Amino acid sequence: MADVPDLRELVRSCGAKPFTRNSLIRLRCADKDPSSLATKVAKDDADFHFSSYSVALKDPERQRAMGKAIASVGRRLSNENRRDLKSTKSMLAADGSLQAAETLVVVEEEIWDVCQAPLATRLHRSLNAQKALTDLCTPFDLNIWVRAAAERAKAGLIDDDERQKLYKHLLSADLVLGRSVVATLRQSPVLRDHRGGWAAPSEMVMLPPAQAQLLSGSIHAPASAVTKRPKLLAALRLRQKLTGDDLVDFAAHVINEPEKAGPFEALLKNNPQLLSAATVRRLRGLPFLMTRAGGLAPPTDLFVDNEVNRICAASDHRIVAGRSQALYVRLGCHERPSVGVMLKALEELQSEGQAPADIATFYAALVQALRAEKTAVTDLADRPILWCRGTYNAPRDVLVGPRVPVWFQKATPHLRGPSSLADSFEALGASTSPQDHHWIKLFQWAADQAAATSIAGPEVRQILREAYQRRGFSGLPEAVPETVRCLLGQDARLFSRADVRTGALVEDDFPALATALSQAGASIGFAEIGDETRAFFGSLSLRRLTSISGTPKLAVGLESKPPPWFKAGHSDRILGLLKREDFRTAIDLLVYSYRREHGSVRVLLQREVMERLAVATRNDDQADAQSSPVFGARLLRPERLSGARCLRLGARSVRRTRDRDDRRTMAETVTWASRRPAFHPSVRRFERRPGRRGAAGEFQRAWRRTVRPGCAGRIRYG
């Protein structure tokens, strides 16, 4: 109707005012008071306002109608009109409030739900189609949203809906990305990979098909939809070369696809330039190499495949299956067995009760490993690592070598050979000669054999005799318990060190009394002392039977007839021999032997010896005065008489030169002095003229002619 001039003039003549563009701006931008507006309504123009301004403008339908009206006069709007439209709170916001148009942003419908702009700052979504109104607002910057969404994705705060819409936006054909936005996108998981997961462009790689197929389980290749957007690929600069990180990632993944271990090993072999020191350090602890047993293991736990390593590793689980030895060594596989792995292998073999496949090779390699790693052998002294006699033993408990008596095998592990294995055992701490703890085990074994009856069997007795002979003056080890019965008596009973201390085991120096005690059933025992065991029992400080039996009394038996061969000249010859100077020397020389056997004895001066020998004369009237033969006795022994001192006479030739023209004889003698003997050794060498007999030998021959074996003879002097 306004377009009809006549009608327009008629209405105006009737008093109606024209509704101009200023009237429209005043109606939209102000309530009853228009003083704040830059737009001024002419006096003759319509000046309308809403009685309820906020309610009227919050109606979306009215906002759209006003938008159309503003669009119709858009080209004729003055600067004042535009300023009022932008600055006044007359634009409907997304939250239903009225806001200044210049503070609102126009959000596209496809990102409306994921846009993080507050609703109070957005233009109402029903007004997005009104260009006159959207031109008054600020267009929403997609790059700002893309950057903000990418940062939320990187921080893990983005929801799936927003990430999907961002991904769809990135795949758009007319995509334009700023440089700062690209930098943020490269580090954020906003693209789909070939497995359908989310990945950051910086983690993605476009490899050749063969490599991509092999490493598909660990790498992030772009999805097919991404590969169709070359503009996006160029902007995000996706990587196209394999790196050490890709190798490490797939090595950690191989355990899930063990069938790819072989091809992956070939990939490593064909790309040695990727095996930097840092990459190798990371690969060494990952289980990706195939073992001979068919499993996967890290390089640091594996050995290069050779005969020695198969024996020392003791398990195919520790041997790498391939043949690329240079690669294995570079990755950290062992060329030779290490101490730790070999000890672990021994623990496994011990739990299974099995010996190493090749004992000599295994222990030789263990010795070499200890030396190479500079590990002290003493650290293994108490660990059961040596296979001997069907079980594992600690090195300190094992004896090696042919010099160790065979009977030690009864009580302790003993390896006699082969020599190479014995050398390895010795290097690992085994002993080539028995130590105190070995002897203790042997004596304890002997005690255990006779624990029930305290009677040692023939085998135990023989072993103990040989042990006593080898121990000699060393005696029993100090650590042998007091109650261990390992001391052999004449009646095959075993006694302990405590029995020696209490006098239950003594030295038999009075056979007649010992026989009587045995017949009476006395519990006292007598040590089995012989030439081989005398030194051993001498170190135990055995008490003599005579020392505990009291003072002996002299009892003269019946006179017996001399043997047919005894002549009167025999006694004269013996008495003459006693007075000779060389006989005195022989007596002096025998002191050394007695001291070694019986401890100490008081030594008479040479002058005293000569004086007492000089008075030794034949006396037929007094049988106990000087000397007399006694027949029917079993052995020759010393006898202490009241008021007199006795000599035990015995001599033997110990050394004689081969020079028949000048014979030299060494003799030993013992002097019996008192109940508590004290000794002094005196060894002299004397010469005789050619053809003359030594004094000791002459004395022995004379004595044997006087007292035959099976008789007892004594020489008394006062």
C-alpha positions, 0 to 999 in steps of 0.5 A, a space after each residue: 500500500 505504501 507503494 501507491 502514491 495517492 494512497 500514501 498521500 491520503 493517509 498522510 493528509 489524515 494525520 498519519 506519520 511516515 514510518 522511516 528507516 530511522 523509525 525502524 531503528 528507534 523501534 528495534 534499538 530503544 524502549 520508551 527513552 530513545 535518548 541513548 541512540 545515535 539515530 534521531 527520528 524526525 519530528 514528522 516521522 513515526 516514533 514508536 516503541 514497544 510497551 514491553 520491549 524485552 518481551 517483544 524482542 525476545 520473540 524469534 519470529 519478531 527478530 526474523 521479521 525485523 531482520 527482513 525489514 532491515 535487509 530491505 533498507 540495508 543499503 540506505 542505512 546510515 552509520 548512526 543506524 548501523 552503530 545503534 544496531 550493533 551496540 544496543 542490546 537488541 539482538 537475540 542470543 542463543 540463551 534467549 537473552 538480548 545482547 549487543 550484536 557486536 558481542 555475538 558470534 555466528 556459529 555454523 549449524 554443523 559445529 553448533 553442538 560442539 562449539 565451546 563458545 558460551 550460548 550468551 555469546 552466540 547469535 540465536 541459531 534460528 537467526 543464522 539465515 538472516 544475513 542482515 542480522 548475521 552481518 551485524 555479528 562477528 563471524 565465528 573463527 573456525 581456526 580458533 575452534 579447531 585450535 581449541 578442540 585440538 588442545 582439548 584432544 591433546 589433553 584428553 578432555 574432548 568428547 567423541 562428538 566434538 572430535 568426530 566433527 573436527 575430523 569431518 571438518 579437517 576432511 572438507 575440500 575447502 579446508 584452510 588452516 593457519 600455521 599456528 593451527 597446524 602446529 597444534 593439530 600435529 601433536 593432537 590425536 584428531 585423525 583416524 589411523 588404519 586401525 580406526 583409532 585416533 592418532 596424532 599426525 606427528 605419530 603417523 607414518 606412510 611406509 612402503 607397503 611391505 614395511 607397512 604390512 609388517 609393522 601394521 600392529 604398532 605403527 599409525 598409518 593414516 586411514 584411507 579417507 585421510 590419504 585421499 586428501 593430499 592437501 591435508 597430508 601436505 599441511 600436516 607433513 606426515 612422516 614417510 620414513 622408518 625410524 628407531 622409535 618404530 622399531 622399538 614400538 614393534 619390538 614391544 608388540 612382537 610378543 602379540 604376533 610371534 610369527 613376525 619375529 623372523 621378518 622383523 629380525 630381517 628388517 633389523 638386519 637390512 636397516 643397520 643405520 637405524 640401530 643407534 646406541 639409544 635404540 639398541 639400549 631400548 631394544 635390549 630389554 624387549 622380548 622380540 628374538 626367537 629362542 631355540 625353544 620357540 619362545 621370545 626373549 630379550 637380547 640381554 637374556 640370550 646367548 649366541 648359538 654355539 656348542 659351548 653356550 648350549 652346554 653352559 646355558 643348560 636350556 634352549 630358552 637361553 639360546 637365540 635361534 637365528 644365525 645373524 650373529 653380528 646382529 645379535 652381538 650388536 643387540 646385546 646377546 652374549 658371546 660367552 656365558 656369564 656368571 649370573 646366567 650359569 649360576 641360574 642354570 645350575 639352580 635349575 639343574 639342581 632343582 631337576 636333579 640333573 648334571 650339566 650336559 658336559 661337566 668339564 666344558 661347563 665348569 671350565 667356562 664358569 672359571 673363565 667367566 669368573 676371571 673375565 668378570 673379576 668375581 671372587 671365587 670366595 663368593 661361591 665357596 658355600 653355594 652348591 655348584 659342583 656336581 660330584 657323586 650324583 649331587 651338587 656340593 659347595 666347593 669348600 666341601 669337595 676334595 679333588 686330585 689323586 693325592 686325597 685318600 680314596 676313603 675320604 669318599 665315605 664322608 665327603 665328595 671327592 673327585 679324582 679325575 679327569 685332570 681338566 675337571 679337577 683343575 676347574 674344581 680347584 679353581 672354583 674353591 675345591 681343596 686338593 688336600 683335606 682341610 680340618 672341616 673335611 677331617 671333621 666330616 670323616 671322624 663324624 662319619 666314623 662315629 655314625 657308623 658305630 653309633 649303635 654299638 660303639 664297635 667299629 667294623 673292619 673297614 672303619 678301623 682300617 680307615 681310622 688307622 690310616 687317618 691317624 697316620 696321616 694326621 700324625 702330630 696334628 692330632 684331632 682338629 680342634 673343632 671336633 666335638 668333645 662327644 664324637 667317638 672317633 678314637 679307636 681302642 684295642 678292643 675296636 671300641 670308639 672313644 671320644 675326646 671327653 673319654 681322654 679327658 676323664 681317663 676312660 681311654 689311656 695308653 697301655 704301658 702295663 699289659 699285664 694290668 690291662 689284660 687283668 682289667 679287660 678280663 674283669 670287665 672294666 670300662 676303661 679303654 686302651 688306645 690302639 697305638 702302633 708305629 703308624 698311630 703313635 704320633 697321633 695319639 701322642 698329640 692327644 695327651 693320653 694318660 698312661 695306665 701306670 699313671 692311674 694305677 698307683 705305685 707298682 710292687 716288686 714281685 719276684 717269680 720262681 727261678 727258671 732254667 736258662 735256655 740251652 743256648 745260653 752260656 755264662 760268657 753271654 752275661 760277661 760280654 753284655 756287662 763289658 759292652 755296657 761299660 764301653 764309651 761308644 755304648 754310652 754314646 748310643 744311649 745318649 743318641 736314643 734320647 731323641 726317639 723317646 722324646 718324640 714318642 712320649 713327650 719330655 723326660 729328664 735327661 741324665 748327664 753323661 757323667 751320671 750315665 757312665 757312673 751307673 753303667 760302670 757299677 753294672 756287674 754280675 751278681 749271682 746272689 741277688 737276682 734283682 741287683 744288676 741283671 737277670 734273664 726272665 723267661 716266659 714273658 711276651 715282650 721286653 718292657 721297662 720296670 721301675 724298682 723302688 730305690 732304683 732307676 730303670 733303663 729301657 734299652 733298644 737300638 736300631 741302625 737308621 742310616 749307614 753309608 754305602 762306603 764299606 771302608 768307612 761305615 757310619 751308624 746313627 742310633 737313637 736311645 731313650 732314657 727312662 728317668 721318673 714317673 713324669 719324664 723330661 727329655 733332651 734330644 742328643 744326636 751324635 755321629 760316630 765313626 768306626 774303623 773299617 770292619 768294626 761294628 757300630 755300638 748300637 748294632 753290636 749291642 742289639 746283637 749281644 742282647 738278642 743272643 742273651 734274651 731271645 724273642 718271647 722273653 722279657 729282660 731288664 737291667 737294673 742299676 742303683 
